[in-house]
Each structure stands twice: as C-alpha cells, then as structure tokens.
C-alpha cells in the first residue's frame, strides 16, 4: 500500500512537470512562430524592394523591364557594364570623399597647433581662429552634401551597403559633431585651451570613424553582385517571387508580388501545430506595383 502511495506521488509529480512544460510551450511556441513570421515579412519586403531596384538598373541598361527573375538576377551578377557602372558611380566617389575627410583631419591638426598659440585677448588671433573654424565647418557640410548625393544614388541599387554609408553620413549630421567646432572656438576665448584641444580630439575621432565606415562601404560594394541570389525566394513559402511586366498603351509597369497564395495559407491553417497550438496566421506579404509598395503609404517608401 505504501508502495502504491509512493507510485501515486511520483505519477502526480510527473503530471505536474508535463503540465508545466505544456504551459511553457504554449507561451513560447506561438511567440517563436509569430516572431519568425514577423521577421519573414520584413525580409520579404526587403527582397521585393531590392528586386525592384534591380529592375531599375536592368531598365537603365536595356531600356525595358524583364519578367524573368532568373534573367534579372543573372544580369546583376554577371553584367560587366553594370559592374563597371557601379564601380565608377560609387567606388571612386566614396574614395574621393575619404581623401577629403583625410584632408579635413590634417587641417584639424593644424588648427590644434594654432589653438596652442592663441591669446584670448588678441583680437586678430581670435578672429583668425574663428575664420579657420568656419572654414572647417563649411568643409564638413560640403562633404555631408556629397554623402547625401551618393546615398540617394545607392538606394536604387539592389543589396547595396547603404546602411554602412548612412552610418557614416549620420555622424556628419549629428548636432553635437558641429557643436564641437564652436566649442573649440569658445573655449579658447575663455582661456581653456586644454578643453578646446580635447573637443578637437573628439572631432578627429569622428573623422576616423567616418573614414572607417566609408572604407567599409567600398569593401562591401560587391554585395550588390554577390547577394542578389538571396532575393529569389519568399522566406515564408520558399517559393520564387512573382515578377511581371504590364505593357499598356501608356506605360510599362513592373510588378513584384509575394508568392503566398490561398493554397499555401490553407496548408498552414490545416497544420495543427502551427494553426491551433501556435495560433499562427499567415497573410500574403504584398506587392510592389511600379514602385508603389502595398505595405507603405506612398511610392518608394
């Protein structure tokens, strides 16, 4: 009888553990499915956007769109003229900006030497300092404008490392970056030369980071050609995106569509683990119709 009682307690404990595991699973399993699908939707939109960007480049070289996704991907991967175009458009331009930032950094070192000799009571020297700082500020703003132009061009190319480029541009656009130029000037007038030089050091550190990220952008430009294969499939359905060209008497339109259809959705709904236990709901990921994204508020968003 005691033995039966012990077995009963063991079964009771096992049952509690099973129920506890089921409870934990009922919480985390659906969340895992939902999070994965949310990432799939985001990735699907990214891939469709880049397919459209590839179409823009295809059209630039062929004066027409293609409704063949394999042909489009092959063009980006292997077309020598397109590769040379990317190199001339971005590699040289970014390399030139790097050179200019190097020059700005050299001028910053020259400014440091001048700062050390400035007397706060010498009007001529403080005016000269102010002019030097203004010239540096103008130079940085000019380079910022160049980066904006490069970024605007790069966003129309598939799989471009625009995120790396923009991370460099964002440094130049920060208010605290420009404020440090004025800090150098103002601190010298307050006879705080050491603090002025410290502010200048932070400016030079920003130059270094900008140059590092711009060089990384150049190093990653080949992703435009090498990552294009990843755009082929929808991450949820593992089917190829639908690509079509609609030719009307007025205009030709290119349309990229998610391959998720009613049959695929029905398959998920009939899957007990995904639909009932996981409460997973799958929807079509949308489309891009001549640049207008169904998931956004306007063209090119």
Secondary structure, DSSP 8 states (H G I E B T S, - for coil): -HHHHHHHHHHHHHHHHHHHHHHHHHHHHHHHHHHHHHHHHHHHHHHHHHHHHHHHHHHHHHSS--S-HHHHHHHHHH-HHHHHHHIIIIIHHHHHHHHHHHHHHHHHHHHHHHHHH--TT-HHHHHHHHHHHHHHHHHHHHHHHHHHHHHHHHTTSTT--HHHHHHHHHHHH-HHHHHHHHHHHHHHHTT-HHHHHHHHHHHHHHHHHHHHHHHHHHHTTTHHHHSGGGGSB-TTT--B-EEEEEE-SS-EEEEEE----HHHHHHHHT-IIIIIIS--------EEETTEETTSSSBT-
